[in-house]
């Protein structure tokens, strides 16, 4: 049993690693070369066009459902409109460049396409509802932003080199630190689901028409980042759940959790938060039903882990990924012990 678990876990990591590493690097580049001032200048109008821009900006950004909250609130307070803010809130935690690439590697090309399209649809539906039912809450920004991309005293080559270094450093430290724990748990849970979930569970739920609703109920309250939800989706797909029901989970899981809903309610009010939650739930259900209707049969070759022959690049990437996990957990453990020691010494000095 343990050997089978480790085998499935290793195959999931091998399959995921190259796409995840590429996604992390691209995410760092996007975060570094797309300044917040650029976003604010394009998100101020209380209109669908402003919301669409926010949604498009949000799709590739590497922020999870908790990490996106301070960014979105900051954008709103600095002048972004309410529809644009929530369009950003819908697409950003649902998708990211690393999650899309990982979806392509584990679940197949159809998910890599349906994933961002569903996020855009959710942003449109939420923004439209806010425009119709909520007055303009946008706040004017008194901040002024510089459009200069580099100082005249600094050469463009030096600027570009520093930006690339900053992007890579952000990718392997801050960005990976944000997703390391939920991603690691996602890998462990995916392997466990693959082994212990009954093979006929999906069929039983489908018989009573509860598949989509079950995935929605599971996804809404729990915290799972977009990247970590992909291995779980792969495990569920192998257990017979339909592609559409997997898409419901991929949309609902990363975009909401009890903590983020509480913060949104305090910041924007219960009415706005309710509109957001209803729109997101409708998006997940409609997108899942549409995917199953449009695609009769999806070959789950991305999840056929045991029949895959992995290249040298997969093994190298998996090794790098494991080293990053190890470094991250060791650094966190060291930081916690250092803080504990420091607080202990402070108490002794006071006494």
Secondary structure, 3 states (H helix, E strand, C coil): CHHHHHHHHHHHHHHHHHHHHHHHHHHHHHHHHCCHHHHHHCCCCCCHHHHHHHHHHHHHCCCCCCHHHHHHHHHHHCCCCHHHHHHHHHHHHHCCHHHHHHHHHHCCHHHHHHHHHHHHHHHHHHHHHHHHHCCCCCCCCCCCCCCCCCCCCCCHHHHHHHHHHHHHHHHHHHHHHHHHHHHHHHHHHHHHHHHHCCCCHHHHHHHCCCHHHHHHHHHHHCCCCHHHHHHHHHHHHHCCCCHHHHHHHHHHHHHCCHHHHHHHHHHHCHHHHHHHHHHHHHHHHHHHHHHHHHCCCCCCHHHCHHHCCCCHHHHHHHHHHHHHHHHHHHHHHHHHHHHHHHHHHHHHHHC
